[in-house]
């Protein structure tokens, strides 16, 4: 090394470098608990004000130049059931003690009891009812938990079991659930079109929660068939293809880790909940870090009116879905890891809240604000509880 100066850091320099490294690696402080509670309250206020007179949320209004395919009238019954299930679940998780919030929950619960049993697929081309069954089941599970009367608990359990049985009716021939059945010329009694990895995970996770809370019966054959469908859509890096046919093109943009960013959380959580040992803590940690590090990338799709128009075919409606299922995945980690992720996620959620108190990611008739707010409130309630448990 003739002619080259060798720099040897002084003790002071080494100390400064170590100090800076420690500061860089320090856990983000996250929002104050009071700020989280204030955000939750604003979200609750929005849902109370936005609730329909019959107790539901959303409707087939606020159309635009490009609207999601929705054969009448059944598609909108399914959209409303799904959006209302999410909004009601968010309200219950918020645990707002005000009389107006309690009244809103009660009114929504009665709409749920009346309308969910009627939910079916709109026609042979769509199975949007999968979302209504899944998120209706989420809401019923929460209502059952909060109910004190044994007789009323049994009522909600009976309704929940009915939703499981109805969802089973629409399980796809290739295993799992989808939302469209219009890509071939053959119409079958059992849907044969497009089971998707994330819709399947959505339904199965709702079933697992209801089973654990209420002792519901799940059809083991259908569960196994559906889990196999998700596994067949998993790539070696634990990304998941968009749908069953996509497994033949696993390196297409939408199927790579960037395109799978919002749905891998749900799929990994689902397989882990049902006993897949391949989904280790390390896998969940890797995807949790990836999600938070790339949240801004995922946010590029928010509020764009055309599905799949941004990088890696990401749609706006991936966003709050991914936010919520991030919590479903991370809650499976050891509890001492929850708070750090909760602080980071809470900062993101608070930064995305709209002026009217809602959260939304894609203009879907008049369902987007209720469903986005429901997802966000459930996620933010988990953050609040995880941070409080860390004290």
KOLTI-324307 format. One line per field, with one value per residue (C-alpha): residue number from 1; residue in three letters; x, y, z. Coordinates in pm, 1 decimal. Example, Ala and Ser with C-alpha at 12.3 -4.5 7.8 and 13.67 -1.06 7.14 Angstrom:
n	c(1_2)
res	c(ala_ser)
x	c(1230.0_1367.0)
y	c(-450.0_-106.0)
z	c(780.0_714.0)
***
This chain:
n	c(1_2_3_4_5_6_7_8_9_10_11_12_13_14_15_16_17_18_19_20_21_22_23_24_25_26_27_28_29_30_31_32_33_34_35_36_37_38_39_40_41_42_43_44_45_46_47_48_49_50_51_52_53_54_55_56_57_58_59_60_61_62_63_64_65_66_67_68_69_70_71_72_73_74_75_76_77_78_79_80_81_82_83_84_85_86_87_88_89_90_91_92_93_94_95_96_97_98_99_100_101_102_103_104_105_106_107_108_109_110_111_112_113_114_115_116_117_118_119_120_121_122_123_124_125_126_127_128_129_130_131_132_133_134_135_136_137_138_139_140_141_142_143_144_145_146_147_148_149_150_151_152_153_154_155_156_157_158_159_160_161_162_163_164_165_166_167_168_169_170_171_172_173_174_175_176_177_178_179_180_181_182_183_184_185_186_187_188_189_190_191_192_193_194_195_196_197_198_199_200_201_202_203_204_205_206_207_208_209_210_211_212_213_214_215_216_217_218_219_220_221_222_223_224_225_226_227_228_229_230_231_232_233_234_235_236_237_238_239_240_241_242_243_244_245_246_247_248_249_250_251_252_253_254_255_256_257_258_259_260_261_262_263_264_265_266_267_268_269_270_271_272_273_274_275_276_277_278_279_280_281_282_283_284_285_286_287_288_289_290_291_292_293_294_295_296_297_298_299_300_301_302_303_304_305_306_307_308_309_310_311_312_313_314_315_316_317_318_319_320_321_322_323_324_325_326_327_328_329_330_331_332_333_334_335_336_337_338_339_340_341_342_343_344_345_346_347_348_349_350_351_352_353_354_355_356_357_358_359_360_361_362_363_364_365_366_367_368_369_370_371_372_373_374_375_376_377_378_379_380_381_382_383_384_385_386_387_388_389_390_391)
res	c(unk_unk_unk_unk_unk_unk_unk_unk_unk_unk_unk_unk_unk_unk_unk_unk_unk_unk_unk_unk_unk_unk_unk_unk_unk_unk_unk_unk_unk_unk_unk_unk_unk_unk_unk_unk_unk_unk_unk_unk_unk_unk_unk_unk_unk_unk_unk_unk_unk_unk_unk_unk_unk_unk_unk_unk_unk_unk_unk_unk_unk_unk_unk_unk_unk_unk_unk_unk_unk_unk_unk_unk_unk_unk_unk_unk_unk_unk_unk_unk_unk_unk_unk_unk_unk_unk_unk_unk_unk_unk_unk_unk_unk_unk_unk_unk_unk_unk_unk_unk_unk_unk_unk_unk_unk_unk_unk_unk_unk_unk_unk_unk_unk_unk_unk_unk_unk_unk_unk_unk_unk_unk_unk_unk_unk_unk_unk_unk_unk_unk_unk_unk_unk_unk_unk_unk_unk_unk_unk_unk_unk_unk_unk_unk_unk_unk_unk_unk_unk_unk_unk_unk_unk_unk_unk_unk_unk_unk_unk_unk_unk_unk_unk_unk_unk_unk_unk_unk_unk_unk_unk_unk_unk_unk_unk_unk_unk_unk_unk_unk_unk_unk_unk_unk_unk_unk_unk_unk_unk_unk_unk_unk_unk_unk_unk_unk_unk_unk_unk_unk_unk_unk_unk_unk_unk_unk_unk_unk_unk_unk_unk_unk_unk_unk_unk_unk_unk_unk_unk_unk_unk_unk_unk_unk_unk_unk_unk_unk_unk_unk_unk_unk_unk_unk_unk_unk_unk_unk_unk_unk_unk_unk_unk_unk_unk_unk_unk_unk_unk_unk_unk_unk_unk_unk_unk_unk_unk_unk_unk_unk_unk_unk_unk_unk_unk_unk_unk_unk_unk_unk_unk_unk_unk_unk_unk_unk_unk_unk_unk_unk_unk_unk_unk_unk_unk_unk_unk_unk_unk_unk_unk_unk_unk_unk_unk_unk_unk_unk_unk_unk_unk_unk_unk_unk_unk_unk_unk_unk_unk_unk_unk_unk_unk_unk_unk_unk_unk_unk_unk_unk_unk_unk_unk_unk_unk_unk_unk_unk_unk_unk_unk_unk_unk_unk_unk_unk_unk_unk_unk_unk_unk_unk_unk_unk_unk_unk_unk_unk_unk_unk_unk_unk_unk_unk_unk_unk_unk_unk_unk_unk_unk_unk_unk_unk_unk_unk_unk_unk_unk_unk_unk_unk_unk_unk_unk_unk_unk_unk_unk_unk_unk_unk_unk_unk_unk_unk_unk_unk_unk_unk_unk)
x	c(0.0_291.8_185.6_-162.4_-278.3_-442.6_-715.4_-746.7_-1053.3_-991.2_-1168.5_-1396.7_-1473.0_-1553.7_-1783.9_-1963.8_-2011.7_-2151.7_-2384.4_-2511.2_-2562.4_-2765.7_-2979.2_-3040.8_-3149.0_-3372.5_-3735.6_-3962.7_-4159.8_-4486.9_-4792.6_-4900.9_-5185.7_-5404.8_-5350.4_-5447.4_-5764.2_-5852.3_-5807.1_-6023.4_-6293.6_-6292.9_-6328.7_-6619.7_-6783.2_-6758.6_-6924.1_-7205.2_-7277.6_-7244.0_-7464.4_-7778.7_-8114.7_-8157.4_-7827.5_-7607.2_-7337.2_-7281.6_-7489.7_-7481.1_-7440.1_-7141.5_-7071.2_-6787.0_-6672.7_-6526.8_-6727.0_-6652.5_-6869.6_-7177.1_-7476.7_-7796.2_-7919.4_-7718.8_-7372.4_-7466.9_-7624.5_-7285.9_-7089.7_-7313.1_-7284.8_-6905.4_-6871.7_-7120.4_-6945.3_-6616.7_-6767.4_-6947.0_-6633.2_-6434.1_-6695.9_-6695.8_-6315.5_-6300.5_-6482.0_-6628.8_-6849.8_-7063.0_-7437.6_-7446.6_-7172.1_-7350.3_-7675.7_-7499.5_-7360.2_-7703.4_-7871.7_-7602.3_-7628.7_-7999.7_-7942.3_-7677.6_-7915.0_-8185.1_-7983.4_-7688.9_-7909.3_-8033.3_-7686.3_-7619.0_-7410.6_-7553.6_-7549.4_-7322.2_-7058.2_-6981.0_-6928.7_-6888.9_-7093.8_-6768.5_-6669.0_-7007.5_-6991.2_-6635.0_-6682.0_-7033.1_-6878.6_-6616.5_-6893.5_-7101.6_-6800.6_-6754.0_-7121.8_-7119.9_-6817.2_-6982.6_-7318.6_-7400.5_-7727.0_-7681.4_-7994.8_-7872.4_-7527.5_-7689.2_-7872.8_-7548.8_-7378.5_-7659.3_-7634.2_-7256.0_-7279.8_-7521.4_-7263.1_-6998.9_-7237.8_-7333.7_-6969.9_-6900.7_-7168.4_-6963.4_-6622.6_-6455.3_-6389.0_-6013.9_-6034.4_-6096.1_-6299.5_-6290.7_-6518.4_-6551.8_-6662.7_-6675.3_-6356.7_-6481.0_-6787.1_-6900.0_-7144.0_-7142.2_-7339.6_-7018.5_-6805.5_-6524.4_-6379.2_-6110.1_-6028.4_-5784.3_-5524.9_-5629.8_-6008.3_-5952.9_-5735.8_-5996.1_-6275.2_-6067.9_-5933.2_-6287.2_-6395.9_-6105.3_-6182.7_-6549.1_-6461.7_-6232.0_-6475.4_-6803.1_-6716.4_-6849.9_-6820.4_-6590.0_-6596.0_-6251.5_-6264.6_-6335.1_-6074.4_-5806.6_-5900.9_-5887.2_-5555.4_-5408.4_-5524.3_-5336.7_-5026.6_-5032.9_-5030.8_-4733.9_-4395.0_-4063.5_-4021.5_-4363.5_-4526.9_-4861.2_-4994.6_-5306.7_-5525.6_-5518.0_-5452.1_-5170.1_-4964.8_-4863.0_-4700.4_-4543.9_-4298.8_-4558.2_-4555.5_-4862.3_-4730.7_-4385.2_-4315.6_-4389.3_-4720.9_-4803.0_-4716.6_-5073.5_-5196.7_-4896.8_-4981.5_-5327.3_-5207.0_-4917.4_-5143.5_-5404.5_-5162.9_-4995.9_-5331.4_-5419.9_-5089.8_-4848.6_-4505.6_-4334.9_-4474.8_-4226.2_-4173.0_-3887.9_-4123.1_-4375.1_-4100.5_-3955.3_-4290.8_-4382.3_-4059.8_-4105.1_-4460.8_-4370.2_-4055.8_-4251.3_-4581.1_-4521.3_-4477.7_-4808.8_-4970.0_-4895.5_-5211.8_-5438.3_-5734.8_-5649.6_-5979.5_-5850.5_-5778.8_-5423.1_-5297.4_-4983.0_-4652.9_-4669.5_-5041.3_-5129.8_-5485.3_-5601.5_-5819.2_-5510.5_-5410.6_-5633.7_-5679.5_-5302.1_-5300.9_-5554.4_-5401.8_-5062.2_-5205.5_-5352.6_-5005.8_-4798.2_-5029.9_-4901.7_-4551.5_-4435.6_-4609.9_-4289.6_-4257.3_-4604.5_-4557.6_-4272.1_-4473.4_-4787.8_-4613.7_-4489.7_-4823.8_-5020.6_-4807.2_-4896.5_-5269.2_-5292.0_-5111.9_-5367.6_-5685.3_-5908.7_-6040.8_-6386.4_-6242.3_-6267.7_-6005.6_-6044.4_-5827.1_-6040.7_-6362.7_-6609.1_-6958.4_-7040.9_-6879.1_-6517.6_-6528.3_-6716.6_-6493.5_-6170.5_-6269.5_-6362.9_-6027.0_-5839.6_-6027.7_-5968.1_-5598.8_-5567.7_-5749.0_-5492.6_-5212.6_-5363.2_-5392.6_-5045.1_-4883.4_-5079.3_-4967.8_-4605.1_-4619.1)
y	c(0.0_229.1_590.2_534.0_688.0_442.6_601.8_456.0_593.9_745.4_619.9_921.9_849.4_486.3_592.8_838.4_574.9_328.8_594.5_683.3_317.4_272.7_576.6_450.5_109.2_249.8_149.3_423.2_593.1_575.3_790.2_861.1_644.4_954.5_1018.5_659.4_686.9_1018.1_862.2_564.2_798.7_995.1_670.5_565.1_906.4_862.4_519.9_639.6_930.0_716.9_429.7_363.9_391.8_13.0_-43.7_-132.4_65.8_151.1_129.1_121.9_498.1_727.3_555.0_661.2_607.5_266.6_63.0_-281.8_-543.7_-593.1_-786.6_-662.6_-695.0_-970.5_-821.8_-515.3_-725.5_-898.9_-571.9_-427.1_-741.4_-737.0_-362.6_-375.5_-672.5_-486.0_-162.3_-343.5_-539.5_-216.2_-51.5_-341.4_-361.0_13.3_-44.3_306.7_335.9_626.5_557.9_651.0_398.6_124.8_206.0_190.1_-155.6_-280.6_-151.1_-307.3_-637.7_-661.7_-586.3_-858.0_-1110.9_-1024.9_-1002.5_-1243.6_-1556.8_-1429.0_-1387.7_-1590.5_-1545.8_-1286.6_-1515.1_-1774.7_-1511.0_-1378.0_-1506.7_-1175.3_-1334.4_-1495.6_-1158.3_-1115.7_-1459.7_-1401.4_-1054.2_-1126.9_-1416.1_-1181.6_-953.4_-1239.3_-1367.4_-1027.3_-989.9_-1334.8_-1245.9_-928.9_-1091.0_-1175.4_-1367.6_-1743.2_-1747.4_-1461.3_-1616.1_-1926.2_-1712.0_-1561.1_-1899.8_-2045.5_-1758.7_-1799.7_-2172.9_-2093.0_-1859.2_-2131.3_-2374.8_-2119.9_-2042.2_-2415.5_-2430.2_-2193.7_-2351.2_-2380.5_-2709.2_-2635.1_-2564.2_-2241.0_-1937.5_-1663.4_-1382.2_-1425.1_-1721.9_-1574.7_-1693.5_-2008.8_-2109.9_-2378.4_-2291.9_-2533.4_-2562.5_-2546.0_-2247.5_-2344.6_-2012.2_-1832.9_-1932.7_-1677.2_-1731.4_-1431.6_-1482.5_-1839.1_-1717.3_-1453.4_-1711.0_-1969.6_-1719.5_-1599.3_-1961.1_-2036.1_-1733.4_-1832.2_-2195.9_-2097.0_-1843.8_-2032.0_-2396.7_-2402.7_-2712.2_-2682.5_-2932.0_-3091.8_-3204.3_-2853.6_-2699.8_-2940.9_-2891.2_-2512.6_-2514.2_-2726.3_-2464.6_-2191.1_-2409.0_-2469.8_-2092.5_-2037.6_-1968.1_-2061.7_-1708.0_-1726.9_-1490.9_-1610.6_-1601.9_-1398.2_-1689.8_-2060.6_-2020.4_-1775.0_-2054.3_-2140.1_-1794.4_-1748.0_-1477.1_-1251.5_-905.9_-956.2_-1289.0_-1173.6_-1051.4_-688.8_-779.0_-1016.6_-764.8_-714.9_-1073.1_-1271.8_-1162.4_-1321.7_-1638.5_-1694.0_-1628.1_-1870.5_-2156.0_-2097.3_-2095.1_-2428.8_-2586.5_-2536.7_-2551.9_-2411.4_-2070.0_-2008.9_-1700.1_-1612.1_-1610.6_-1389.5_-1153.5_-1125.7_-1038.4_-801.3_-606.0_-610.5_-480.7_-185.6_-102.1_-98.9_44.5_360.2_148.1_-26.5_311.2_411.3_225.9_400.0_590.1_506.2_436.8_165.7_-177.9_-306.4_7.9_71.3_-113.8_-492.7_-477.6_-343.9_-219.2_45.1_-206.4_-406.0_-137.8_-160.4_-530.6_-561.4_-331.3_-546.3_-882.4_-752.9_-756.4_-1104.4_-1227.1_-1043.6_-1144.2_-1501.2_-1395.5_-1403.0_-1122.6_-937.4_-857.5_-709.5_-359.2_-255.5_-349.7_-192.6_142.5_146.8_39.5_287.5_571.5_464.3_431.1_771.3_935.6_796.4_903.8_1136.6_1471.8_1324.0_1050.8_769.2_561.2_449.5_314.5_254.0_418.3_126.4_269.1_384.8_92.4_205.5_434.3_186.8_-107.4_93.0_239.4_-104.3_-251.5_45.7_43.4_-328.7_-282.3_29.3_-137.6_-419.9_-161.3_14.8_-308.5_-433.8_-105.0_-97.7_-453.1_-344.2_-102.0)
z	c(0.0_-77.5_-116.2_25.1_349.5_587.6_802.1_1150.2_1333.6_1672.6_1981.1_1962.4_1596.5_1672.3_1955.6_1729.8_1458.9_1710.7_1847.1_1499.6_1415.3_1732.6_1651.7_1298.1_1421.2_1695.6_1680.9_1538.4_1813.3_1623.3_1697.9_2053.0_2188.1_2204.7_1834.1_1751.5_1961.2_1795.0_1451.3_1545.7_1675.3_1348.0_1155.0_1375.4_1327.6_951.6_959.4_1184.1_949.7_634.5_749.3_545.3_718.4_705.4_890.2_592.1_416.8_51.6_-263.5_-644.9_-684.2_-757.0_-1085.2_-1314.0_-1670.5_-1591.3_-1342.2_-1205.1_-1377.4_-1159.4_-1298.3_-1135.8_-872.9_-707.3_-751.5_-551.6_-279.3_-250.3_-257.7_12.2_225.4_203.0_265.9_553.1_711.3_705.7_836.5_1119.1_1211.5_1222.6_1444.5_1688.6_1703.9_1770.1_2102.5_2100.2_2412.4_2289.7_2263.0_1894.8_1814.6_2011.2_1829.4_1492.2_1572.3_1681.2_1365.2_1144.3_1328.9_1254.3_885.7_883.5_1040.3_788.5_465.7_487.3_465.0_125.3_-23.6_-339.3_-653.2_-888.2_-1191.5_-1350.7_-1432.2_-1083.4_-732.6_-552.7_-276.2_-157.5_-12.9_154.3_315.9_439.5_583.9_704.2_894.3_1041.9_1165.6_1306.7_1499.2_1660.9_1741.9_1903.0_2118.4_2247.6_2318.7_2681.4_2633.8_2569.0_2354.5_2137.2_2115.9_1972.7_1718.4_1588.2_1586.3_1376.7_1128.3_1112.7_1044.9_763.8_606.8_621.1_451.6_184.3_111.7_74.7_-193.1_-408.4_-364.2_-705.2_-882.9_-863.1_-490.3_-305.1_-399.9_-657.4_-765.4_-1143.8_-1352.1_-1702.6_-1870.6_-2039.5_-2235.6_-1993.4_-1716.5_-1425.4_-1104.6_-904.4_-1015.8_-1249.8_-1350.7_-1153.8_-793.3_-656.1_-387.4_-179.8_-199.8_-84.7_204.7_291.5_320.3_507.5_761.6_834.3_878.3_1111.1_1328.5_1349.2_1422.9_1709.1_1855.4_1816.6_1759.6_1403.9_1186.7_886.4_601.6_620.5_259.2_131.3_362.9_242.4_-122.3_-81.4_103.3_-175.3_-424.8_-234.9_-207.1_-581.7_-632.5_-398.4_-553.3_-385.9_-246.2_-73.6_-316.9_-452.0_-803.2_-854.7_-952.4_-1027.3_-1403.1_-1324.5_-1170.3_-1526.9_-1554.6_-1208.6_-1312.4_-1466.6_-1308.8_-1091.8_-960.9_-850.5_-494.8_-586.2_-746.8_-461.1_-188.8_-63.3_-87.8_39.4_395.0_372.1_202.8_442.3_741.8_610.8_550.2_888.0_1073.6_915.7_1016.1_724.4_889.8_578.7_674.7_952.9_1166.6_932.3_632.4_811.3_929.0_580.3_429.6_714.1_663.6_288.6_318.2_538.8_345.2_17.2_139.0_-62.2_-374.0_-304.6_-245.4_-605.0_-700.1_-448.8_-596.2_-957.1_-1133.5_-1369.1_-1216.3_-1247.9_-1421.9_-1219.0_-1172.8_-1138.1_-1223.8_-879.7_-826.5_-583.1_-402.0_-302.4_-52.7_256.8_200.1_239.2_543.1_727.5_638.3_743.7_1097.4_1047.3_954.8_1215.6_1501.1_1446.3_1553.9_1918.2_2108.9_2186.4_1816.3_1775.6_1913.3_1684.8_1377.1_1522.8_1567.6_1209.8_1067.8_1280.8_1144.1_791.2_861.2_1032.0_742.2_494.9_675.1_471.9_591.5_649.1_873.6_617.8_442.0_80.9_-198.9_-510.5_-633.3_-622.3_-664.3_-309.0_-125.9_-114.0_188.8_413.2_321.3_339.2_675.3_806.5_708.4_854.0_1184.5_1235.9_1161.7_1377.2_1667.0_1651.5_1653.3_1955.1_2151.6_2055.7_2161.0_2488.9_2568.2_2532.0_2827.0)
***
